[in-house]
Amino acid sequence: MSSNIVAIVGRPNVGKSTLFNRLTQSRRAIVSEESGTTRDRQYGKAEWNGKEFSVIDTGGWVSDKTDIFEEEIKKQVLLAIDEADVILLVVDVVNGMTDYDMEIATMLRQAKKPTILVSNKADTFEFQYQSAEFYKLGIGDPYIVSAMNGLGTGDLLDKVVSYFVNDTIENFDHLPRIAIVGRPNAGKSSLINAFLDDERNIVTDIAGTTRDSIYTRYNKFGHDFYLVDTAGIRKKAKVTEDLEYYSVVRSIRAIENADVCVLMIDATRGIEAQDLNIFSIIQKNQKGLVVCVNKWDLVPEKSNAAVKTMETAVRNRLAPFKDFPIIFTSATEKQRILKVIETAEQVYDNKNRKIPTRKFNDFILPKIENYPPPAIKGKYIKIKYATQLPTTQIPSFVFFANLPQYVKAPYKRYLENQIRSNWNFSGVPINIFIRQK
């Protein structure tokens, strides 16, 4: 499935974030309810008429210093133009048109990208007529909405999805697709080069969809998989590399088109907010995870104790998901590079692991009997049968109970821990569902 990115741009206080929340959470099906995944207000998934897409709220990245304010907004818009498939220009019908709106509209017109004008805050009928002044922006008909109460968002979404091309990426002979992601300067390019530079002749590039990712086939040393590289990493962007927003947006495409993500962390800097942003995108997309602590050669203290300390720190920051492999590498020295590949392939196998129903019940039912779900209001919860769902993106297990609504998150975690203790699901999120028997 190709990824479609919709970016929301506009000057401050026009309601970009409210619109973002409306588009993502009103289709709550895809946004994870897990604790710990809402670290990033700027990125969400949405779905309309059976089409899934990613929504990016540029407002989250604009800093509030007035002197560089204009510059910042410009940067966000340029990035959106560079990366998004569809752009929503949000204006505020209550306060009318401003020079900022005009300036942003000029940039968008020159870019010739699909752009939809969203006239927001039309909470009452009178405001609908005032939207006419926005025709001056030259973007076309304004879509009149109220992000606050949802008015007009259905028509807007119809328009958004009409731009998506249904070009699916071939599922190339079922080989694992591995993406190397992380913030700038964590060593992604060095790692990719360390993989590929030795014998370029074995490498073939297959472009996915034009604006999407580039797949590089890697088959040597007994390994065969595709490296997912965002096409954008290859061209030097017009925007300065160190912008947080930029690396997150670039990662989104790679993550959505991969099976397993290798998250690169800079050993000399530890985990930062941006790493958490990228991690939560990996989680929302339900992808396999390998954490790669790079530049380990630059760390002065390399004892076993130092490794343990670093591992614990990483797991604590990425909690509640703790069952994933961590590898300490040096891309420039080519230390443990192949270990990264081996581990990513192992995680891919874990992701596709199927447990026969009988075997699963033989193991899990005694565990449930020894430690049943706590009774609620004198009602006892009985789980008599469980099975793994056959076709799911990540391993998903259904437990059939007489009172499914009373089985709470802590008990689901207990079930997940039991499953992990007996089968190798390292690096892979697991879904636990409780259903009426």
Secondary structure, DSSP 8 states (H G I E B T S, - for coil): ----EEEEE-STTSSHHHHHHHHHHTTGGGS--STT--S-TTEEEEEETTEEEEEEEGGGG----STTHHHHHHHHHHHHHHH-SEEEEEEETTT---HHHHHHHHHHHHHT--EEEEEE---STTHHHHGGGGGGGSS-SEEE-BTTTTBTHHHHHHHHHHT--------GGG--EEEEEESTTSSHHHHHHHHHSTTGGG-EEEE-STTSEEEEEEEETTEEEEEEEEHHHHS--SS-TT-HHHHHHHHHHHHHT-SEEEEEEETTT---HHHHHHHHHHHHTT-EEEEEEE-GGG-S--SHHHHHHHHHHHHHHTTT-----EEE-BTTTTBTHHHHHHHHHHHHHHHT----HHHHHHHHHHHHHHS----BTTB---EEEEEE-SS-SS-EEEEEESSGGG--HHHHHHHHHHHHHHS--TT---EEEEEE-
